Amino acid sequence: MSNQQAKILIFDSGVGGLSVYKEIHNKLPQLEYLYIFDNEAYPYGELDHDTLIARVDNLVTSLVEKYNIDLVVIACNTASTIVLPTLRAKLTIPVVGVVPAIKPASNLANKAVGLIATPATITRPYTHELIRDFSQSKPVELLGSTRLVDIAEEKLRGKSVDLDELKKILLPIENKIDVAVLGCTHFPLIKDEIQIVLSDRVLLVDSGEAIARRVEDLLRIEKEEREVGTREIFSTAPPWKEGALNKALNHLGFSSVQHYPIAI
């Protein structure tokens, strides 16, 4: 695809998918980006299976049609493990999901892999299948935390991260691992702070760059096109601390948050 106005839709339950957006934008600044976060139903890990499918299906398919989207990224581990088959059956455009980077982490680890994710991702059978298939030779220490998601949301709104609190959260895996998988798209937003707590002895791995490469491969954008495209962002409910959030979003080149109510 050589059209520099190719449009990409990035979906998440919160602002975590912005970490994925940054990776894709670094490679493909010329795309037009639409970002939708379903904060009305946040956190997604507490939704039942059918509700989650219905919400994501409704939001993504309506935006794809309204804005003539060329590719969708489901930048949410919880949603990716559940909704991809439904969306791919309905849409004629590519749909890219995210999964915890267990495979590359296992290849990099000498001692053990730590999977830092939401409680929902930690308990989901899909995650345990990844571990079984790709990390047979290395033990995987699991750490599920919803609070880390909130910390990332707070940081984006200008609040500094409490390293003492972060240390308490990460304590169960701190001295057991040498590679940590950031298994939620929110967590790269606090990657620097996680690195400080776990120290340089632990390598941090996430899926952002791999997703960006996948998007680049699927769209086949010509390298010489470098003009920056438009960036719009939508939410299903008024976001908390909206002013502080908009300030951060404006720094990333996005418009202020626009309301996009869900009709279910």
N, C-alpha and C positions, 0 to 999 in steps of 0.2 A: 504494500500500500504506500503510494508516494504522496498522498494527499496530506499536506501539513496541518489540515484542520480536522484530522481524525479525533473522534471524541471518546473518552474513556470515563466510565462510571466506577467509582470506588465506594464500596458499601462497608459500614461497620456499625456496631451498636453504640460506639462512642468515638472519641478522637484518636484512638489507637491506630486506626488505619492511616493516619497522617504520616506515621513512620514508613509505611509502605509507599504512600504517595511520594515522599521525599526521594526514595530510592528510584522509583520509576521516573520522576521528574528530572533527576540527575542525568539519566540516559536520554530522556525524550521530553525536553522542555517545550517542544513545538506543539505537543498535543493540547487539545482542549479538555480540561478536567472538570468533572462534576463529582462532588463528594456528598454522600448522604449518610447521616448517622441517626439511627432509630433510638434516640435517647428516651422516648416515651416508654419503651419497654426494657430499658437498661436496668440491671445487668442481664444479658442474654442467657447466662448459665442457669438462671432460675426459671426460664420459660419452659413449658412443656413442648414436646417434639412437634405436635401439629400446629400449635400457635406460632412457633418460630418459623416453620415452613410457610405458613399463610402470610405472615408479616413480610418476610423477605421477598417472597414471590410477588406480593402486591406492590411493594415499593420498587423493586428492581424492574419488573416488567412495565410498570407505568412510566417510569423515567426513561427506559430504553425507547419506548414508543414516542414519548413526548419530545425527547431531545435527539432522536436519531443516533443513538449510541452505537459505537463500533466494537467495543469490548468492555466486559464487566470484570472487575476484581472484587471478590468477596474477601475483604481484608479483616476477617474475623475467624479465629480458629473454631469457635463454637458453631457458628453458622456454616462454615465450610464443611464440617464433618457431617452435616445433616441435609443442607439444601441444594448442594451441587447437582445431584441427579435430576431433581425437579426442574431446576432452572435450565439445565442443558437440554432437557427434553422439550422445553417450551420455546427457547430462544434459538435463533439461527446464527447468532454471533458467538464468538468465543467467551467462555466464562472461566476465569482463573481463580482458584481457591488457595488458601494457605494451610499448611500443615506444619506441626512442630518439626524442626530440622534435626530429627533423631539420627538419620542416616549419616549426614556429614559430621555430626558431633561424635558419633561412635567411631568414625574413621580417624578423628583427631585426638581422641582421648587415650591416655596411657593408663589412668587409674579408674575413673568412673565418670559417667555423664550425669549431670543434674538437669532435670526438666522442671523449669519454673513456669507455671501456667495458672490458669484459673482452676478452681475446684472442679468445675464441669469438664474441662479438658483432661484433667488428671484422671477422672473416673470413667471417661468415655471409652467403650470397647475399641473404637478406632485407634485411640492413642496406644492402647496396650498391644494392638496388632502391629503398629509401627515399631514398637520396642521389640516385640517377638521377631519381626522380620528383619530388622536392621541393626539390632544391638545385642545379638546373642552372646558376643564375646566380652562385652563390657557391662557391668552392672549400671542400672539407671536409678538414681535417687529422685523421688517425686516430691515436689513442693507445690501445693495449691494455695493460692492467695488471692482473695478479692481485694484486699486492702491495697495491694500493689497497683491494681488498676486505678483505684481512687487517687493514689499518690501521683500517678502519671497524669490523670485529669487535672489535679490540683497544680502540678508543676506547669502545665501548659497555660494555666491562668495566672501564673506569676508567683506561686507559693514555693518557697525553697523546700527541698526535701530534707526531712529529719533523718540524718544518717544513723542515729541511735535506734530509731524505730525500725529503719531498714535492716540494721544489723540483727535485731531481734527476730524479724521475719525470716531472714535468710540463715539464721543460726543452725537449723537442723541439717543443712547441707554444706555449711561453710568449709569444713576441713575434710570432707569426704570425696570431693570431686576435683577434676582438673579442666573440665569443659562444662559450661552451662548453656543450655538451650533456652532462649527467651521465647517461650511458647505461647505468647499472647502479643498481638501487635501493639498493645499499649507499652510493653516493657522496653523496647528500644528508646522510647522517649525519656526513660530514666536509666539508660545504659551506663552513662558516666558514673552515676551514683552507685549502681550495682557493682560496677568494676572496682570502685574504691573500697566497698565493703568486702568483696570477695578477694581482692588483691590481684596483682598481675599474674599470680600463679594460676589463675582460672581464666581460660579463654571463653569469651562470650560469642555465641552463634545465634543468628536469627534468619528468618526466611526472606527478608526484604529484597536483598540483591538477586536472589534466585527468581523471585516473582518478577522483578524488573527485567531480567534477561528473558523470561518467558513471554512477557508482554511485547518486548522488542522483537522476538522471533515471530510471534503471531501476527503482528502488524506490518512487519517488514518495512519500516520507515527508512527512507533514504537519509544517509548520515549528514548530508550537507544542509539539510533544512534545520535551522537553528532558531527561527523566530519564536518567541515565547507565546504560547496560546493562553486563552482565557481560563480562569479558575473560579468556579462557583461552588458554594457549599450550602447544604440544606439540612434541617433537623425536623423530626416529627413532633417535637414539643419545644417550647422556649428553653434554651439551655441555661443552667445555673451559672451565675457570674458572667452573664452574656457580654458585658462590656470588656471584661478582662480577656475573655475568649476571643472576641472579635479583634482585639489588639494583636494577639498572637497570630491569628489567622491572616490579618492584613500584612504582617511581616512576612508570611509565607506566600503572599501574592493573591490570596483569596479575597473575594467579596465578603461583606459581613453575612452572618448566618441568615438564611431565608427560611420561613416556616413552610414545611411540606407535610400537611396532615395526612395520616393514613386513613383510607376508607375501607374498613372491614366491618 
